[in-house]
Amino acid sequence: MKKLIILSLMIFCAGTLFANPLVLYYSRADENYGVGYIEKGNAAIVAEMIAAKTGADMFQIVPEKAYPANYKECCDVALAEKNKKARPAYIGDVDVSKYDTIYICYPIWWSDFPMTMYTFFESHDLNGKTLIPFVTHEGSGVSGTDKTLARLYKTSTVKEPLAITGRNIQKDRKKTESSVDAWLKKVSK
């Protein structure tokens, strides 16, 4: 029990090392690979964990046009968007100028960000900020998206990303939370 309390305090303190944090995320529920239909998307689950542990504000990128609920159909649409370099519109906005640290949570789609993330990136200046990527995937890992962030925002510090398979997030929340805790401790140094 003492170890759990100490770890919780360490994680809380780690979260407070970054001033004005934001958790920016895109997530999709519906049918997902390896788990069937889910109520809450994988990146949303982890985004909420990060926000709770760091005291960060949250902003969800929600596409104006929802992706198909069927997994294969969604994959087809996502691939077509990637091939066209589409920039799908999203709902709402957030003033990123007041945040120093931005946790960016997203799934890997076709070895890249979902295209609606690029819509956000191209309309917001994240230069000079600390960017901390978190990725959900089903085998492709980070796919170089951390390097893409570094190219897009040359004066930002891009911290080491964490990548977890979506099915593991759905099936083992305790293990996911332990991974997030260890990662937060590491990226806060």
Secondary structure, 3 states (H helix, E strand, C coil): CHHHHHHHHHHHHHHHCCCCEEEEECCCCEEECCCEEECCCHHHHHHHHHHHHHCCEEEECEECCCCCCCHHHHHHHHHHHHHHCCCCCEECCCCHHHCCEEEEEEECECCECCHHHHHHHHCCCCCCCEEEEEEEECCCCCCCHHHHHHHHCCCCEECCCEEEEHHHHHHCHHHHHHHHHHHHHHHCC
